[in-house]
Amino acid sequence: MRQSFLFTSESVSEGHPDKVADQISDAIVDLFLSKDPQARVACETLTTTNKVVLAGEIRGKGVYENDAWAPGIEEEIERTVRETVRRIGYEQDGFHWQTFDFSNNLHGQSVHIAQGVDESGNKDEGAGDQGIMFGYATDETPGLMPATLYYSHKILERMAADRHSGAAPFLEPDAKSQVTLHYENGVPVKATALVVSTQHKQGYCEIGDHADATKYAELRDYVKGVFTDVLPEGFVSDDTALYINPTGTFEIGGPDGDAGLTGRKIIVDTYGGAAPHGGGAFSGKDPTKVDRSAAYVARYLAKNVVAAGLAKRCTIQLSYAIGIAEPLSVYVDLHGTGKVDEAALEQALPKLVRLTPKGIREHLKLNAPIYSKTAAYGHFGREPEGNTFTWEKTDLVDQLKAAVA
């Protein structure tokens, strides 16, 4: 492992068009799971100028049965979509929660997928698709996440909170951040470059017909303050390169400025490029889909390995085949930081958590409407609260230590 290097991660705000799509898709997952904990949902969302389109396959009691919608559910779907956009804060001419054109193209799940996935007789519930999933943890932040991504998220979370509270009324919902940190001896020690591009009210820009130097200075100084508040003391200095709305103007944003699709921010959702990604998106999928549930349990296991002090860094890969319950492989990489044998962990981990789709869901309590909160600012590194973010708990630490002692 290299000891001295620069590394960069980015994040996007809840108002980014792709994240608007993710939040709508997960709001639909939550709606269906609230009616039927065994509902099957694969909901894709497209957002663009004054338009939201849903597509995908669904099944569930009180939702969609026998190739027909339950009474009133279509109206409830539209209300859920509009409320999601309202909560984010879009009331713009090019994208307004009350007036955008809405199209619902969800339909029944393929019976051929259902026969492979559903539990029946002596057959355990199978994986909803083939694929590989990764989990990762590192001790460089309290939440055991890569520091570059952790601070990228925190910058935008702070800005969104200030926008919603009125503390920064010049901000609009769409924004992106990027954090470059210098690592010495494998530890982040300072920021070399920080980037924020944020949509703003008219005039808070450096270039263009509406440019106002005083207003732009207010926005610039506000963002600088966020940088120094969010990053550790001493990380931001006169040597840190700051790029705040480097194009000069960002008044047109969100789905009006660019189309958004579910699942296009999978690196933002996971580890910011610090770890591999299997390629499958999370949002819009119920927890029978191993793209989501197996990635969550892989993070859970990796985090517990690091929390137990067994390694400073841990990557775990799981693989599945459609219709097959047990994983085809379990792989552990401690990146040369481990205090135990990786093969021993590969043997121990499946004994602590049954890594079938049903076993994962039951252990992490995933059959619940908990997913809307995951759809912005990362699925990992969040604080567990009740049945939300259960995969962030470190309740396997003692069992892990005993298993590999």
C-alpha positions in Angstrom: 0.0 0.0 0.0 1.3 3.5 -0.9 2.0 5.7 2.1 2.1 9.2 0.5 -0.4 10.2 -2.2 -3.3 12.4 -3.1 -6.8 10.9 -3.3 -10.1 12.5 -4.4 -13.8 11.7 -3.9 -17.0 13.5 -4.9 -20.5 13.8 -3.7 -23.7 15.2 -5.1 -26.6 16.9 -3.2 -30.2 15.7 -2.8 -31.1 18.1 -5.6 -28.8 16.7 -8.2 -31.0 15.3 -11.0 -29.7 11.7 -10.6 -30.3 11.9 -6.8 -33.8 13.3 -7.4 -34.4 10.1 -9.4 -32.8 7.9 -6.7 -35.0 9.5 -4.0 -38.2 9.0 -6.0 -37.3 5.4 -6.7 -36.7 4.7 -3.0 -39.8 6.5 -2.0 -41.7 4.0 -4.1 -39.9 1.1 -2.5 -40.9 2.5 0.9 -44.5 3.0 -0.2 -44.8 -0.6 -1.4 -43.0 -2.1 1.6 -45.2 -0.2 4.0 -48.2 -2.1 2.5 -46.5 -5.5 2.0 -43.1 -6.3 3.6 -42.7 -9.0 0.9 -43.3 -6.6 -2.0 -41.1 -6.9 -5.0 -40.0 -3.6 -6.5 -37.6 -2.6 -9.3 -38.4 1.1 -9.9 -36.4 3.2 -12.3 -37.0 7.0 -12.5 -36.2 9.5 -15.2 -36.3 13.2 -14.4 -35.9 16.1 -16.9 -37.4 19.5 -17.5 -40.9 19.4 -15.8 -41.2 15.7 -16.3 -40.9 12.6 -14.1 -41.2 9.1 -15.6 -41.4 5.8 -13.6 -40.7 2.4 -15.2 -40.0 -1.1 -13.8 -41.5 -4.3 -12.4 -43.5 -4.7 -9.2 -45.6 -7.1 -7.2 -47.2 -6.9 -3.8 -50.4 -7.3 -1.7 -52.4 -4.2 -1.6 -50.2 -2.8 -4.4 -50.3 -4.8 -7.6 -51.9 -8.3 -7.7 -53.2 -10.4 -10.5 -52.0 -8.0 -13.2 -54.0 -5.1 -11.7 -53.4 -2.1 -9.4 -55.0 -2.1 -6.0 -57.7 0.6 -5.7 -56.3 4.1 -5.1 -52.6 3.0 -5.3 -51.9 4.8 -8.6 -53.0 8.1 -7.0 -50.9 7.4 -3.9 -47.8 6.7 -6.1 -48.2 10.1 -7.8 -48.7 11.9 -4.4 -45.5 10.2 -3.1 -43.5 11.3 -6.1 -44.6 14.9 -5.9 -44.1 15.0 -2.1 -40.5 13.7 -2.6 -39.7 16.5 -5.0 -41.4 19.1 -2.7 -39.3 17.9 0.2 -36.1 18.4 -1.8 -37.2 21.9 -2.5 -38.0 22.2 -6.3 -40.4 25.1 -7.0 -38.7 26.4 -10.2 -40.2 27.3 -13.6 -38.3 24.4 -15.2 -39.1 21.8 -12.4 -41.9 22.3 -9.9 -43.3 19.6 -7.7 -46.9 20.7 -8.3 -46.8 21.1 -12.1 -44.3 18.6 -13.6 -45.8 16.0 -16.0 -45.9 12.6 -14.4 -46.0 9.2 -16.1 -46.3 5.9 -14.3 -45.1 2.9 -16.4 -44.6 0.4 -13.6 -46.0 -3.1 -14.4 -46.1 -6.6 -13.0 -42.9 -8.6 -12.3 -41.9 -11.4 -14.8 -43.3 -14.7 -13.7 -40.0 -16.3 -14.8 -38.0 -14.2 -12.3 -40.6 -14.9 -9.6 -40.3 -18.6 -10.0 -36.6 -18.5 -9.5 -36.6 -16.1 -6.6 -39.6 -17.1 -4.5 -39.5 -19.5 -1.6 -41.5 -22.7 -2.3 -41.7 -26.2 -0.8 -38.2 -27.2 0.2 -36.6 -24.5 -2.0 -35.1 -21.5 -0.2 -35.6 -18.1 -1.6 -33.0 -17.5 -4.4 -31.1 -14.4 -5.3 -32.9 -12.0 -7.5 -30.1 -11.8 -10.0 -26.5 -12.8 -10.5 -23.7 -10.4 -9.6 -20.8 -9.4 -7.4 -21.1 -7.1 -4.4 -18.4 -5.4 -2.3 -18.2 -4.0 1.2 -15.4 -1.8 2.6 -14.3 -0.2 5.8 -11.3 1.9 6.8 -10.3 3.3 10.2 -9.5 6.8 8.8 -12.8 8.4 10.0 -15.0 7.7 13.1 -17.7 6.1 10.8 -15.0 3.8 9.3 -15.4 5.4 5.8 -12.9 6.9 3.4 -12.1 10.5 4.5 -12.4 12.0 1.0 -16.0 10.8 0.6 -17.0 11.4 4.2 -16.1 15.1 4.0 -17.6 15.4 0.5 -20.9 14.3 1.9 -20.7 16.4 5.0 -20.1 19.6 3.0 -23.3 19.1 1.0 -25.3 17.9 4.0 -24.4 21.1 5.8 -25.3 23.3 2.8 -28.7 21.5 2.4 -29.5 22.0 6.1 -28.7 25.7 5.8 -30.8 26.0 2.7 -33.8 24.3 4.3 -33.5 26.3 7.5 -33.1 29.6 5.7 -29.6 30.2 7.0 -28.4 30.2 3.3 -31.4 31.5 1.3 -29.3 32.1 -1.8 -28.8 28.3 -2.3 -30.9 26.2 -4.6 -31.1 22.4 -4.4 -28.6 21.2 -7.0 -24.9 21.0 -5.9 -21.8 18.9 -6.2 -18.7 18.7 -4.0 -15.2 17.3 -4.4 -12.5 16.8 -1.8 -8.8 16.0 -2.5 -6.7 15.0 0.5 -3.0 14.5 1.0 -2.1 11.2 2.8 1.1 10.7 4.7 2.0 7.3 6.1 -1.5 6.2 4.9 -3.3 8.8 7.0 -5.1 11.9 5.6 -3.4 15.1 6.9 -4.6 18.0 4.8 -6.8 19.1 1.9 -5.0 20.2 -1.2 -8.2 21.0 -3.3 -11.8 21.6 -2.4 -14.6 22.1 -5.0 -18.2 23.1 -4.7 -20.5 23.9 -7.6 -23.9 24.9 -6.2 -27.0 26.2 -7.9 -27.9 29.6 -6.6 -30.5 32.4 -6.7 -30.2 35.0 -9.5 -27.2 37.3 -9.1 -25.0 35.2 -6.8 -22.5 34.7 -9.6 -19.2 36.0 -10.9 -20.0 35.9 -14.6 -23.1 36.5 -16.7 -26.0 39.0 -17.2 -27.0 38.8 -13.5 -23.5 38.9 -12.0 -23.3 40.8 -8.7 -19.9 41.0 -7.1 -21.3 41.6 -3.6 -23.7 38.7 -3.8 -21.1 36.4 -5.2 -18.7 37.3 -2.4 -21.5 36.3 0.1 -21.9 32.9 -1.5 -18.1 32.4 -1.8 -17.5 33.3 1.8 -20.3 31.1 3.0 -18.9 28.1 1.2 -15.4 28.8 2.5 -16.9 28.8 6.0 -18.5 25.4 5.4 -15.1 24.0 4.3 -13.4 25.1 7.5 -16.4 24.0 9.7 -16.7 20.5 8.2 -13.1 19.5 7.7 -10.8 18.8 10.7 -8.8 21.7 12.1 -5.7 22.5 10.1 -6.9 20.6 7.0 -7.8 23.8 5.2 -5.0 26.4 4.8 -3.8 29.1 2.5 -2.2 26.4 0.4 -5.6 24.7 -0.2 -6.9 25.3 -3.7 -10.6 26.4 -3.5 -12.9 26.2 -6.5 -16.4 27.6 -5.8 -18.7 27.6 -8.8 -15.7 27.6 -11.2 -18.0 28.0 -14.3 -19.0 31.4 -12.9 -22.8 30.9 -13.0 -25.1 28.1 -11.9 -28.7 29.4 -12.0 -30.2 26.6 -14.1 -29.9 23.3 -12.4 -31.6 20.1 -11.3 -33.7 18.2 -13.8 -34.2 21.4 -15.8 -30.4 21.7 -16.3 -29.7 18.0 -16.9 -31.7 14.8 -17.1 -31.4 12.4 -14.1 -31.7 8.6 -13.9 -31.8 6.2 -11.0 -28.5 4.4 -10.3 -26.0 6.8 -12.0 -24.2 7.8 -8.8 -23.2 4.4 -7.4 -19.6 5.5 -6.5 -21.1 8.5 -4.6 -23.5 6.0 -2.9 -20.7 3.7 -1.7 -17.0 4.4 -1.1 -16.0 7.3 -3.4 -13.7 5.2 -5.5 -11.6 3.9 -2.5 -13.0 0.4 -3.0 -14.3 -1.8 -5.8 -17.9 -1.7 -6.9 -19.8 -4.6 -8.3 -21.8 -2.4 -10.7 -25.3 -2.8 -9.4 -27.2 0.3 -8.1 -29.2 0.2 -4.9 -32.1 2.7 -5.1 -35.4 1.5 -6.4 -34.8 -2.1 -5.4 -36.5 -4.1 -2.7 -34.2 -6.0 -0.4 -34.6 -9.4 -2.1 -32.3 -7.9 -4.8 -28.8 -8.8 -3.8 -27.4 -5.8 -5.6 -28.7 -4.0 -2.5 -29.0 -6.4 0.4 -25.7 -8.2 -0.2 -23.8 -4.9 -0.6 -25.3 -3.8 2.7 -24.2 -7.0 4.5 -20.8 -6.9 2.9 -20.3 -3.4 4.4 -21.7 -4.6 7.7 -19.2 -7.4 7.9 -16.2 -5.3 6.7 -17.1 -2.6 9.2 -17.2 -5.1 12.1 -13.8 -6.5 11.1 -12.3 -3.1 11.3 -14.2 -2.1 14.4 -12.9 -5.3 16.1 -9.4 -4.1 15.5 -8.7 -7.1 13.2 -7.5 -4.8 10.4 -7.2 -1.1 9.5 -8.8 -1.7 6.1 -11.1 -4.5 4.9 -12.7 -5.3 1.6 -15.3 -8.1 1.3 -16.6 -9.5 -2.0 -19.8 -11.7 -2.3 -21.1 -13.3 -5.4 -24.5 -14.8 -6.3 -26.4 -16.6 -9.1 -30.0 -15.9 -9.9 -32.3 -18.3 -8.1 -29.6 -19.7 -5.9 -29.7 -18.9 -2.2 -26.2 -19.3 -0.9 -23.4 -17.1 -2.2 -21.0 -18.7 -4.7 -18.0 -17.1 -3.0 -16.8 -15.1 0.0 -13.6 -13.2 -0.4 -11.7 -11.0 2.2 -8.8 -8.6 1.5 -7.2 -6.9 4.5 -4.8 -4.9 2.3 -1.8 -5.9 4.3 -3.2 -4.4 7.5 -4.7 -7.5 9.1 -3.9 -9.1 12.4 -5.7 -12.4 11.4 -5.6 -14.7 8.5 -8.0 -13.7 5.7 -8.9 -17.3 4.9 -10.0 -17.7 8.6 -12.3 -14.7 8.2 -13.7 -16.2 5.0 -14.7 -19.3 7.0 -16.0 -17.4 10.0 -18.1 -14.7 8.5 -20.8 -17.0 6.9 -21.3 -18.6 10.3 -22.1 -15.3 12.0 -24.6 -14.1 9.4 -26.5 -16.4 7.0 -25.6 -14.9 3.7 -28.7 -16.0 1.7 -31.1 -13.2 0.6 -33.6 -14.2 3.3 -30.9 -14.6 5.9 -29.5 -11.1 5.2 -32.9 -9.5 5.2 -33.9 -11.1 8.5 -30.5 -10.3 10.2 -30.5 -6.6 9.1 -34.3 -6.2 9.3 -34.5 -5.0 5.7 -38.2 -5.7 5.0 -39.3 -2.3 6.1 -39.8 1.2 4.6 -36.4 2.5 5.5 -34.8 3.4 2.2 -35.7 7.0 1.4 -33.1 8.2 3.9 -30.4 6.2 2.1 -30.9 7.8 -1.3 -28.8 11.0 -0.7 -25.5 11.5 1.0 -24.4 7.9 0.9 -25.8 4.5 1.9 -22.8 3.9 4.2 -21.1 5.7 7.1 -24.5 6.8 8.5 -25.6 6.5 12.1 -27.8 3.5 12.8 -31.2 4.5 14.3 -33.8 1.9 15.1 -34.3 -0.2 12.0 -32.6 2.4 9.8 -29.0 1.8 8.7 -28.8 -1.5 10.6 -25.8 -2.5 8.4 -23.8 0.3 10.1 -24.0 -1.4 13.5 -20.9 -3.0 15.0 -22.6 -5.6 17.1 -20.6 -8.6 15.7 -17.3 -7.4 17.2 -17.1 -9.8 20.2 -18.3 -12.7 18.1 -15.7 -12.0 15.4 -12.9 -11.8 17.9 -13.9 -15.1 19.4 -14.3 -16.8 16.0 -10.7 -16.0 14.9 -9.0 -16.2 18.2 
